[in-house]
Amino acid sequence: MKSYIAEYVERRGTDSRKWSKIGMQEMADYIDDESLPLWVADMDFKAPKIVIDKLKERVVHGVFGYNIPEENYYESIRYWNEKRKGFEVESKWVVATTGVVPALNFAIKAYSEKGDGIIIQSPVYPPFRYSIMNNERKVIDNKLLLNNGKYEIDFDDLEKKAQDPKTKMLIMCTPHNPVGRVWSEEELRKVIDICLRNNLILVADEIHSDLILFGNKFYSIGNMGDEILEKTVICTSVSKTFNLAGLRVANILIPNEKLRDKFLKEIYEAGEKPIPNLFGAVGVEAAYSEEGEEWLESLISYLEENYNYLKDYIETNIPKIKVSPLEGTYLAWLDFREYNLSAKELKNKLEKEAKLVVDPGEIFGEEGQGFIRLNFACSLKTLKITLERLKKIFK
């Protein structure tokens, strides 16, 4: 099945945010022609053939006027969620946005007021924090616990912070970016019980939910009972799974009509409409199909091989770097703390000496100090070069 995934695709000179110097400068202080990008969550693989073919058909049609999703769009979303997650979605629940981050902002505005508290679980995807702060809400940090190399939820702390009447929401990353946890059913039920007891809205970012590795099982919030469904916003997208971020489409699932109406109100007030981009709609329908599923299975196999190669190489050649156990996503969370380097020193060694552009751990929260997030959704050749450079500098 590995043949579905292209070994190498040249992305320089293609307006790639990940590979262009302009893009890398968002993250790196130093780059040159040898710099390798292992940062933003963007894969170096071609999209499934069915997606490419369907987009070509739409281009050949030649008319790109205003579009509106018809029943086959919603049917593809229902098919995918029921087939992959056992979650029955109703068409009316689906609200299209240009991405999950815009959806987070709409949810924050819809379900809280300025000064209200919103819980996140650091170290976590930076836009969670920025979206709260930019909307003049208060970040309440339920920091993850690192026990024997594995991240866990601090349920006592979560309960305490949820009890504050000014705390209105929990934004939860599931699977978790950057630490790679796929939360167990037991963990999720504890979180849900706390949310229900304290009347919190649960916004579940499930954007990586198709990228589950090594036989782990993903439990969608959509499968956790009708009571929590009434207080949940589930964020989904084809962008990470099928490398379609440039199509700018996400599907936000909001079963509760009142919550959905509040969310839609924020979209309209922003001058937007809950309609997917024309090509984004084509991408969703094509990707959420049997052909898309075959491609995904081959992708998961490739990602598992890459991660195993990375883990084995580092443990054998650079054992002071610790590789966090990975259950989902294509993002490795690497611990460099044994080197006792400051954030600036680590950044300089990676960018100037190893010529690697990665996401520094501190952007995910202060708990990320001394860590990096490394995107291994690349060709094995690129990964081998990356690891050889790390060995040369950190051996």
C-alpha positions in Angstrom: 0.0 0.0 0.0 3.0 2.3 0.4 2.9 3.0 -3.3 0.0 5.4 -2.8 2.4 7.9 -1.2 4.9 9.8 -3.3 8.5 9.4 -1.9 9.5 12.9 -2.9 7.7 15.9 -4.3 9.7 19.1 -5.0 8.0 21.9 -3.2 10.5 24.7 -3.6 9.2 27.4 -6.0 5.6 26.4 -5.5 4.4 29.1 -3.1 4.8 26.7 -0.3 4.6 28.4 3.1 6.5 25.5 4.6 9.4 25.4 2.0 9.8 29.0 0.9 12.3 31.3 2.6 9.5 33.8 3.3 7.5 31.1 5.0 10.4 29.8 7.1 11.1 33.3 8.3 7.9 33.1 10.2 9.5 30.6 12.5 13.3 30.9 12.0 15.7 33.6 12.8 18.3 32.2 10.5 17.9 30.3 7.2 19.9 29.7 4.1 19.7 27.6 0.9 20.4 24.4 2.9 17.7 24.9 5.5 15.2 22.1 5.8 11.7 22.8 7.0 10.3 20.4 9.6 7.9 22.9 11.1 4.3 23.8 10.1 1.8 20.8 10.1 1.9 20.4 6.3 2.8 17.1 4.7 5.2 16.7 1.7 3.0 14.2 0.0 0.6 14.6 -2.9 -3.1 14.5 -2.2 -5.1 11.4 -3.1 -5.5 10.8 -6.8 -9.2 11.0 -6.6 -8.9 14.5 -5.1 -6.6 15.6 -7.8 -8.8 14.1 -10.5 -12.0 15.7 -9.2 -10.3 19.1 -8.9 -9.1 18.8 -12.5 -12.7 18.0 -13.6 -13.9 21.2 -11.9 -11.2 23.3 -13.5 -12.1 21.9 -17.0 -15.7 22.8 -16.4 -14.4 26.3 -16.5 -17.1 28.2 -14.5 -16.2 29.3 -11.0 -19.2 31.3 -9.8 -20.9 31.3 -6.5 -21.3 27.8 -5.1 -23.5 26.2 -2.5 -23.1 22.7 -1.1 -25.7 20.2 -2.1 -26.7 16.9 -0.5 -23.7 15.0 -1.7 -21.4 17.3 0.3 -23.2 16.5 3.5 -23.5 12.8 2.6 -19.7 12.6 2.3 -19.3 14.0 5.8 -21.9 11.6 7.2 -20.2 8.7 5.4 -16.8 9.5 6.7 -17.8 10.0 10.4 -19.9 6.9 10.5 -17.4 4.7 8.7 -14.2 5.9 10.5 -15.6 6.9 13.9 -19.0 5.3 14.3 -20.5 8.7 14.8 -23.8 9.5 13.1 -23.8 13.1 11.9 -26.9 15.0 10.8 -26.6 17.4 7.9 -28.0 20.3 9.8 -25.2 20.1 12.3 -22.5 21.0 9.7 -21.3 24.5 9.6 -18.5 25.2 7.0 -15.7 27.6 7.8 -12.4 28.5 6.2 -10.5 26.7 8.9 -10.5 25.5 12.5 -8.8 28.6 13.9 -11.5 30.9 12.5 -14.0 28.5 14.1 -12.3 28.8 17.5 -12.6 32.6 17.3 -16.3 32.3 16.3 -16.9 29.9 19.3 -15.1 32.1 21.8 -17.2 35.1 20.7 -20.4 33.1 20.6 -20.2 31.4 24.0 -18.3 33.9 26.3 -17.9 37.5 27.1 -14.9 39.7 27.5 -13.1 38.8 30.7 -14.5 35.3 30.9 -12.1 32.4 31.4 -11.4 29.7 28.8 -9.4 26.6 29.7 -6.7 25.1 27.5 -4.2 22.3 28.3 -0.6 23.3 27.7 1.7 22.6 26.0 -0.8 23.1 23.2 -1.4 24.4 19.7 -0.5 28.2 19.9 -3.7 29.6 18.3 -5.7 28.3 21.2 -4.0 30.8 23.5 -3.8 33.6 20.9 -7.5 33.3 20.0 -8.5 33.7 23.6 -6.2 36.6 24.3 -7.1 38.4 21.0 -10.7 38.3 21.9 -10.0 39.7 25.4 -10.8 36.6 27.3 -8.7 35.1 30.1 -6.5 32.0 29.4 -7.0 29.4 32.2 -4.2 26.8 31.9 -4.9 23.3 32.9 -1.3 22.1 32.3 -0.7 18.6 31.3 1.3 16.4 33.6 4.4 14.6 32.3 4.7 11.3 34.1 7.5 8.9 33.1 7.6 10.4 29.7 3.8 10.3 29.1 1.5 13.3 29.2 -1.7 13.0 31.3 -4.5 15.3 32.2 -4.5 16.9 35.7 -8.1 16.2 36.5 -8.0 17.7 40.0 -6.7 21.0 38.6 -9.3 20.9 35.8 -12.1 20.4 38.2 -10.9 23.2 40.4 -10.6 25.7 37.5 -13.9 24.6 35.9 -15.7 25.5 39.2 -15.1 29.2 38.7 -18.4 30.7 37.5 -16.4 33.1 35.2 -15.0 30.0 33.3 -17.2 29.3 30.3 -15.4 26.9 28.0 -12.8 24.2 27.6 -10.9 24.0 24.2 -9.6 20.5 24.0 -7.1 19.2 21.4 -8.0 15.6 20.6 -5.7 14.0 19.5 -3.3 16.4 21.2 -1.0 18.7 19.3 2.0 18.7 20.0 2.4 15.8 22.5 0.8 13.2 20.3 -1.7 11.7 22.9 -4.8 10.0 21.7 -7.0 10.3 24.8 -8.6 7.1 26.1 -12.3 6.7 26.6 -11.8 6.8 30.3 -9.9 10.1 30.1 -12.5 11.7 27.9 -15.4 10.6 30.1 -13.7 12.3 33.1 -13.3 15.5 31.1 -16.9 15.3 30.0 -18.2 14.8 33.5 -16.3 17.8 34.7 -17.7 19.9 31.8 -21.3 18.8 32.6 -21.0 19.3 36.3 -19.7 22.9 35.8 -21.8 23.8 32.7 -18.8 24.3 30.4 -19.0 24.4 26.6 -16.6 21.8 25.2 -14.9 22.8 22.0 -13.2 19.7 20.7 -10.5 20.2 18.0 -10.5 16.8 16.3 -8.5 18.0 13.2 -6.0 15.2 13.6 -8.5 12.5 14.4 -7.9 10.5 11.2 -4.2 10.3 11.9 -4.2 7.5 14.6 -1.1 5.4 14.6 0.1 2.0 16.0 -3.4 0.5 16.6 -4.5 3.2 19.0 -8.3 3.9 19.1 -9.7 7.4 18.7 -12.9 8.2 20.6 -14.8 11.2 19.2 -16.7 13.4 21.6 -19.6 12.7 19.2 -19.7 9.2 20.6 -19.8 10.2 24.2 -23.6 10.5 24.7 -26.4 12.9 23.9 -25.9 15.0 27.1 -22.4 16.2 26.1 -23.4 16.6 22.4 -25.8 19.3 23.5 -22.8 21.3 24.9 -20.2 20.5 22.3 -18.7 22.0 19.2 -16.6 19.5 17.2 -14.0 20.9 14.8 -13.1 18.7 11.8 -11.3 19.2 8.5 -9.7 17.4 5.6 -6.7 19.7 5.8 -4.3 17.6 7.9 -5.5 14.2 6.9 -5.2 14.7 3.2 -2.8 17.6 3.0 -5.5 20.0 1.7 -4.9 23.0 4.0 -4.6 25.3 1.0 -8.3 24.6 0.1 -9.3 26.5 3.2 -12.3 24.4 4.4 -13.3 23.0 7.8 -16.6 21.4 8.9 -17.7 22.3 12.4 -20.3 20.0 13.9 -22.8 21.7 16.3 -25.7 19.4 17.3 -27.4 21.9 19.6 -29.5 24.3 17.6 -29.1 27.2 20.0 -25.4 26.9 20.1 -25.3 26.5 16.3 -27.4 29.7 15.8 -25.0 31.7 18.1 -22.1 30.4 16.1 -23.7 31.3 12.8 -24.5 34.8 14.1 -20.8 35.4 14.6 -20.0 34.2 11.1 -22.5 36.5 9.6 -21.4 39.4 11.8 -17.8 38.9 10.5 -19.1 39.3 6.9 -18.7 35.6 6.1 -21.0 32.9 5.0 -21.0 29.2 6.2 -20.3 28.0 2.7 -17.2 26.0 1.8 -14.8 27.3 -0.9 -15.7 25.9 -4.3 -12.5 23.8 -4.5 -12.7 23.0 -0.8 -16.1 21.5 -1.3 -14.8 19.3 -4.2 -11.9 18.2 -2.0 -14.1 17.2 0.9 -16.4 15.1 -1.3 -13.5 13.4 -3.0 -11.4 12.8 0.1 -14.2 11.4 2.2 -14.6 8.3 0.0 -13.4 4.7 -0.3 -10.5 5.9 -2.5 -9.6 8.5 0.1 -9.7 5.9 2.8 -7.3 3.6 0.8 -4.9 6.5 0.5 -5.2 7.3 4.2 -4.3 3.7 5.2 -1.2 3.8 3.1 -0.3 7.2 4.6 -0.6 5.8 8.1 1.7 2.9 7.2 4.3 5.4 5.9 4.0 7.7 8.9 4.5 4.7 11.3 7.6 3.6 9.4 9.0 7.2 9.5 8.3 7.6 13.2 9.9 4.2 14.0 12.9 5.1 12.0 13.2 8.5 13.8 12.7 6.9 17.3 15.2 4.1 16.7 17.8 6.4 15.2 17.7 8.9 18.0 17.7 6.2 20.7 20.7 4.6 19.1 22.7 7.7 18.1 21.6 10.7 20.1 20.2 9.1 23.3 20.2 12.4 25.3 17.3 13.5 23.1 14.1 11.9 24.4 11.3 11.0 21.9 7.8 11.2 23.4 5.6 8.2 22.8 3.4 8.9 19.8 -0.2 7.7 19.5 -1.4 10.0 16.8 -0.5 12.9 14.4 2.7 13.2 12.3 4.3 15.5 14.8 7.2 14.3 17.0 7.7 15.9 20.4 11.4 15.8 21.2 13.0 16.6 24.6 16.4 18.3 24.5 16.5 19.3 28.2 19.4 17.1 29.0 21.6 19.5 27.1 20.8 22.4 29.5 20.5 24.9 26.7 18.4 28.1 26.8 15.7 28.5 24.2 17.9 30.8 22.2 20.9 28.5 22.4 18.8 25.5 21.2 17.3 27.6 18.4 20.7 28.7 17.2 22.1 25.2 17.2 19.2 23.9 15.2 19.0 26.7 12.7 22.6 27.8 12.3 24.5 24.5 12.8 22.0 21.8 11.9 20.2 24.0 9.4 16.8 22.8 10.5 13.6 24.8 10.9 11.4 23.3 13.6 8.7 24.6 16.0 10.4 25.6 19.3 8.6 24.0 22.3 8.0 27.3 24.1 5.5 28.5 21.5 3.2 25.8 22.9 3.5 27.2 26.4 6.2 27.5 29.1 6.0 23.7 29.6 7.5 23.3 26.2 10.8 24.9 27.1 13.6 22.6 26.0 11.4 20.7 23.6 10.8 21.0 19.8 8.0 19.8 17.6 9.3 18.1 14.4 7.1 17.3 11.5 8.1 13.9 10.1 5.4 13.8 7.3 8.2 14.0 4.7 10.1 11.6 2.5 12.3 9.1 4.3 15.2 10.7 2.4 14.5 14.1 4.0 14.0 12.5 7.4 17.4 10.7 7.1 19.2 14.0 6.3 17.5 15.6 9.2 18.6 13.0 11.7 22.1 12.9 10.4 22.3 16.7 10.9 21.0 16.3 14.5 23.5 13.6 15.2 26.4 15.7 13.9 25.5 18.6 16.2 24.1 16.8 19.3 26.0 13.5 19.3 
